[in-house]
């Protein structure tokens, strides 16, 4: 069975019709904004402001120490302090709290005199200073892909959006088609690549036609449709599908860089306006929401304010609030966490009783794993606290796509056990290096 020709790809019930065709809502910007001092899972930030400081939109708030990542104010006002609050990492994290004066005073973070004639290094530096990150959920600093770029021939713009419920990228690409292609061309020039492929799923004829029409104005950009299967948005599968190339650790080994569609849009807007990402289009959907919708949200807005703005939860029963989609999103204990620049969805699902039974040893999780791991054996190793076996089973290669839990007939949350195994083995590796 080939790497991507077996059962590892599944068509999921998307539920995207809930938000695909509705109007985009606008979330009121609250009196208080909280900017999390977190990038992905990293929290090593040097704070550049103090209580009482006046800030404008674009004021530098903090810099990551181990890898350059700037965090900027998304409202103008006064810093009221640093507070620990619930975060999408499921932990209490430090946040810079800003009392919003609602004046929206701005300061540019870069000032590009001629955005149509930038050198390769100028573009890479702009990506860095704007704080462009992977906006599909990873938060990985985009400039790191280009900093020591070598032998890249293809840029893939990932607009696949394969998670159920989520349509925010679809709507962003529909309303920002020109910026998408413009940002894609900046990424191409930053890598000195020969071509750009914008990838979307089949079944979106209006978007495909609009992208095709715009891409005709760019010599190096093509638009491609990929199958509607999960996890097609995963970069390894996407690269294999589009280029027939494989790699071991990094896409650059296949001479490819993958960037999210929203990242390309944000890069274009940032270079041409001098402003960082201050808001996100977020899909708020699921059967636990009264009125699923896409909504423009200022970065740093608490989720409960967003839910209130669109009509609240359904009345009957409790629900799960997920930061992200139902496959890879994280269930958070409350709705007090805030939207970050790399968060594109909030999914709310009604609680349902799932009757778990013992593992049937059917092997479906192994057959469906896109990384060809053995999830059930990893789960057993985690339950046995066996770090050595976790290493032998290559637990760190898991991408936490959620497929093993989804496919399990016993209704076992296999992905949760594998994720715990990754954390256990990662801690073991760090202790050995110490």
C-alpha positions in Angstrom: 0.0 0.0 0.0 1.5 3.4 -1.0 2.0 6.2 1.3 -1.1 8.1 0.2 -3.0 5.5 -1.7 -4.5 3.5 1.2 -7.2 4.2 3.6 -5.5 7.3 5.0 -7.8 9.7 3.2 -11.4 10.0 4.1 -14.3 12.2 2.9 -15.8 13.8 6.0 -19.2 15.3 6.6 -18.1 18.9 6.3 -21.1 20.8 7.6 -19.6 23.8 5.8 -23.0 24.8 4.4 -23.8 26.3 7.9 -21.5 29.2 7.1 -20.5 29.0 3.5 -23.1 31.3 2.1 -24.1 33.7 4.9 -23.0 37.3 5.3 -19.9 38.1 7.4 -20.6 39.6 10.8 -18.6 42.3 12.6 -17.7 41.8 16.2 -17.7 44.9 18.3 -14.3 45.7 19.6 -14.5 45.5 23.4 -13.3 47.9 26.1 -10.5 45.5 27.0 -8.2 43.5 24.7 -5.8 40.8 25.9 -2.8 39.9 23.7 -1.4 36.4 24.7 2.3 36.2 25.1 2.3 32.9 23.2 3.5 31.8 19.8 2.2 28.3 19.0 3.3 26.8 22.3 6.3 29.0 23.0 6.0 31.5 25.8 9.5 32.9 26.0 8.7 36.6 25.4 10.5 39.7 26.5 7.8 42.3 27.4 8.4 45.7 25.9 5.7 47.7 27.7 4.7 48.3 31.3 1.5 49.2 33.2 0.4 52.8 32.3 2.1 52.9 28.9 0.0 54.4 26.1 0.0 52.3 23.0 -1.3 52.6 19.4 -2.3 49.9 17.0 1.1 48.6 15.8 3.0 49.4 19.1 5.5 46.6 19.9 4.3 44.8 23.0 6.7 41.9 23.2 9.4 39.9 21.4 10.0 36.2 21.5 13.5 35.5 22.8 14.4 32.2 21.2 13.1 33.1 17.7 12.2 36.6 16.5 8.5 37.0 16.7 7.0 40.4 17.5 3.6 40.9 19.1 1.8 44.2 18.4 -1.1 46.1 20.0 -4.3 45.6 18.1 -6.1 48.6 19.7 -5.0 52.0 21.0 -5.2 52.8 24.6 -3.4 52.1 27.9 -1.6 49.0 29.1 -3.2 48.0 32.4 -0.9 45.2 33.3 0.2 41.6 32.6 -2.4 38.9 33.6 -2.6 35.2 33.5 -5.7 34.1 31.6 -7.0 30.9 30.0 -5.4 30.3 26.6 -6.1 28.0 23.6 -3.1 25.9 24.7 -5.4 24.8 27.6 -3.2 26.5 30.1 -3.1 29.8 32.0 -0.8 32.1 30.1 0.5 35.7 30.4 -1.4 38.3 28.5 -0.8 42.0 27.9 -4.0 43.8 28.9 -4.9 47.0 27.1 -7.8 49.3 28.0 -9.2 50.3 24.6 -9.7 54.1 24.1 -11.6 53.3 20.9 -9.7 55.9 18.9 -7.9 53.3 16.7 -4.7 55.4 16.6 -2.1 53.7 14.5 1.6 53.5 14.0 3.2 51.6 11.1 5.6 48.7 11.9 7.3 49.0 8.5 7.3 51.7 5.8 7.9 50.3 2.3 8.5 53.2 -0.2 8.0 51.1 -3.3 6.2 47.8 -2.6 6.3 46.8 -6.3 10.1 46.8 -6.5 11.4 45.0 -3.4 14.5 42.8 -3.2 14.4 39.3 -1.9 16.0 40.3 1.4 13.5 43.3 1.7 10.6 40.9 1.4 12.0 38.4 4.0 12.7 41.3 6.4 9.1 42.6 5.9 7.7 39.1 6.6 9.8 39.1 9.8 9.0 42.6 11.0 5.2 42.2 10.3 5.2 39.1 12.4 3.6 36.9 9.7 3.0 33.4 11.0 1.3 30.3 9.9 -2.4 31.4 10.1 -3.9 28.0 9.6 -3.3 27.2 13.3 0.4 26.5 13.6 1.7 30.1 14.4 5.1 29.2 13.0 7.1 32.3 12.0 6.9 32.5 8.2 10.3 34.2 7.8 12.1 31.1 9.2 11.1 29.2 6.0 12.8 31.9 3.9 15.7 33.0 6.0 18.2 30.5 4.6 16.2 29.6 1.5 17.9 27.3 -1.0 16.8 25.4 -4.1 13.1 26.1 -3.7 11.2 25.8 -7.0 7.6 25.8 -5.8 5.5 27.8 -3.4 2.2 26.1 -2.4 -0.6 28.4 -1.1 -2.7 26.2 1.1 -6.4 27.1 0.7 -7.7 23.6 1.1 -9.4 24.1 4.5 -10.1 20.3 5.0 -11.4 20.5 8.6 -15.2 20.2 9.0 -17.2 23.4 9.7 -14.4 25.9 8.9 -15.0 28.3 6.0 -13.0 31.4 7.0 -10.3 30.8 4.5 -12.9 30.3 1.7 -14.5 33.7 2.5 -11.1 35.4 2.9 -10.0 34.1 -0.5 -13.4 35.2 -2.0 -13.1 38.8 -0.7 -9.3 39.2 -0.9 -8.5 37.4 -4.2 -6.1 40.2 -5.4 -4.3 40.3 -2.0 -4.0 36.5 -2.0 -2.2 36.5 -5.4 -0.2 39.5 -4.5 1.0 37.9 -1.3 1.7 34.6 -3.1 3.9 36.5 -5.5 5.8 38.1 -2.6 6.4 34.6 -1.1 7.6 33.4 -4.5 10.1 36.3 -4.8 11.3 35.7 -1.2 12.2 32.1 -2.2 13.2 32.9 -5.8 10.9 30.0 -6.8 9.8 29.3 -10.3 6.1 28.8 -9.6 3.2 29.2 -7.2 0.4 26.8 -6.9 -2.8 28.0 -5.1 -4.6 24.8 -3.9 -8.3 24.7 -3.0 -10.7 21.8 -2.7 -13.0 20.7 -5.5 -16.6 21.8 -5.2 -16.0 25.6 -5.0 -16.7 26.7 -8.6 -17.2 30.4 -7.8 -14.0 30.6 -5.9 -12.1 28.7 -8.5 -13.3 30.9 -11.3 -12.4 34.1 -9.3 -8.9 32.8 -8.5 -8.4 31.7 -12.1 -9.4 35.1 -13.4 -7.0 36.9 -11.0 -4.1 34.5 -11.4 -4.1 35.2 -15.2 -2.5 38.5 -14.3 0.5 36.7 -12.7 2.9 34.8 -14.9 4.0 32.3 -12.3 0.7 31.5 -10.5 -1.6 28.6 -11.2 -4.8 27.5 -9.4 -5.4 23.8 -8.7 -8.3 21.8 -7.2 -7.5 18.9 -5.0 -9.8 16.0 -3.8 -12.3 16.7 -1.0 -10.7 14.3 1.5 -9.2 14.6 5.0 -6.4 15.4 5.8 -5.7 17.0 2.4 -4.7 20.3 4.0 -1.8 18.6 5.7 1.3 19.9 3.9 2.9 16.5 3.4 -0.1 15.1 1.7 -0.7 18.3 -0.3 2.9 18.3 -1.5 2.7 14.6 -2.5 -0.6 15.3 -4.4 0.6 18.4 -6.2 4.2 17.6 -7.0 4.5 13.8 -6.5 7.5 14.4 -4.2 8.1 13.1 -0.7 10.4 14.2 2.1 11.7 13.2 5.5 11.5 16.1 7.9 10.9 19.4 6.1 9.1 20.4 2.8 12.2 22.2 1.7 13.8 18.8 1.1 11.2 18.5 -1.7 12.1 22.0 -2.9 8.7 23.3 -1.7 7.5 25.9 0.8 3.9 25.8 1.9 2.1 28.9 3.2 -1.5 29.3 4.3 -3.8 31.4 2.2 -4.5 33.9 5.0 -0.8 34.3 5.5 -0.4 35.4 1.9 -3.3 37.8 2.2 -1.8 39.3 5.4 1.6 39.7 3.8 0.2 41.6 0.9 -1.8 43.9 3.2 1.1 44.3 5.6 3.6 45.4 2.9 1.2 47.8 1.3 -0.2 49.4 4.5 2.7 48.9 6.9 0.4 47.4 9.5 0.6 44.0 11.2 -2.3 41.5 11.5 -4.8 43.1 13.9 -8.0 41.2 13.1 -9.0 37.7 11.9 -12.0 36.3 10.1 -13.1 33.5 12.3 -15.7 30.7 11.6 -17.9 30.2 14.7 -19.9 27.1 14.0 -21.2 23.7 15.2 -24.5 22.3 16.5 -24.0 24.2 19.9 -24.3 27.6 18.3 -27.6 29.3 17.6 -26.4 31.2 14.5 -23.2 29.8 12.9 -21.4 32.5 11.0 -18.1 34.0 10.0 -17.2 37.1 11.9 -14.4 39.7 11.7 -12.7 39.8 15.1 -10.0 42.0 16.6 -7.1 39.9 17.8 -7.2 39.7 21.6 -11.0 39.5 21.8 -12.4 36.9 24.3 -14.4 34.1 22.8 -17.4 34.7 25.1 -17.8 38.2 23.6 -17.8 36.8 20.1 -20.5 34.2 21.0 -22.6 36.8 22.6 -22.3 39.0 19.5 -23.7 36.3 17.2 -26.6 35.3 19.4 -25.2 32.9 22.0 -25.3 29.1 22.5 -28.2 26.8 21.9 -30.4 26.6 24.9 -30.5 22.9 25.5 -27.6 21.1 27.2 -23.9 21.7 27.7 -21.4 21.9 25.0 -17.7 21.7 24.1 -15.9 24.8 23.0 -13.0 24.0 20.6 -10.2 26.3 19.6 -10.2 25.2 15.9 -12.1 22.5 14.2 -13.5 19.2 15.5 -10.6 17.1 14.2 -7.5 19.0 15.3 -9.0 21.7 17.6 -8.5 21.7 21.4 -11.4 21.5 23.8 -11.1 24.4 26.2 -12.7 24.4 29.7 -14.3 27.8 29.3 -14.9 30.5 26.7 -12.6 33.1 28.3 -9.7 32.6 26.0 -9.0 35.1 23.3 -8.5 35.0 19.5 -4.9 35.1 18.4 -3.7 36.0 14.9 -3.3 32.3 13.9 -6.7 31.1 15.1 -9.3 30.8 12.4 -12.2 29.0 14.0 -14.2 28.3 17.1 -16.4 25.1 17.0 -19.1 24.5 19.6 -20.5 21.0 19.8 -23.3 19.7 22.0 -22.2 17.1 24.5 -23.1 13.6 23.5 -22.8 10.4 25.4 -20.3 8.2 23.8 -20.2 4.6 25.0 -16.6 3.5 24.8 -15.8 -0.2 24.6 -12.5 -2.1 24.8 -10.2 -2.0 21.8 -11.4 -4.5 19.1 -7.9 -4.8 17.7 -9.4 -4.1 14.3 -6.4 -2.2 13.0 -8.5 0.6 11.4 -6.5 3.3 13.2 -3.2 2.0 11.7 -4.8 1.6 8.2 -6.1 5.2 8.3 -3.0 6.9 9.8 -1.5 9.2 7.1 1.9 8.8 8.8 1.6 5.0 8.8 2.1 4.8 12.6 0.5 2.3 15.0 -1.8 4.5 17.1 -3.2 1.7 19.3 0.3 0.5 20.2 1.3 4.1 21.0 -1.7 4.4 23.2 -0.8 1.2 25.0 2.8 2.4 25.5 1.5 5.7 26.9 -0.8 3.9 29.3 2.2 1.8 30.4 4.4 4.9 30.8 6.9 3.3 28.4 9.0 6.1 26.9 11.4 3.7 25.2 8.6 2.0 23.4 7.1 5.4 22.4 10.4 6.3 20.8 10.6 3.0 18.9 7.0 3.6 17.7 8.1 7.0 16.3 5.5 8.8 18.3 6.9 12.3 17.4 5.9 11.8 13.8 2.2 12.0 14.7 0.6 15.2 13.4 -2.5 14.9 15.6 -4.9 14.9 12.7 -7.5 13.1 14.8 -8.1 10.4 12.2 -7.5 7.5 14.6 -10.2 8.8 17.0 -12.6 9.5 14.2 -12.3 6.1 12.7 -12.3 4.1 16.0 -15.4 1.8 16.2 -14.8 1.5 20.0 -15.1 5.3 20.3 -11.7 5.5 22.0 -10.1 8.9 22.0 -6.9 7.4 20.6 -5.5 10.8 19.4 -5.6 12.1 23.0 -3.4 9.2 24.2 -1.0 9.6 21.3 -0.7 13.4 22.0 0.1 12.5 25.7 2.6 10.1 24.5 4.3 12.8 22.4 4.5 15.0 25.4 5.9 12.2 27.5 8.6 11.2 25.0 9.4 14.9 24.3 10.0 15.4 28.0 12.2 12.3 28.1 14.3 13.7 25.2 14.7 17.1 26.9 15.8 15.4 30.2 18.4 13.4 28.3 19.8 16.5 26.7 19.9 18.4 30.1 
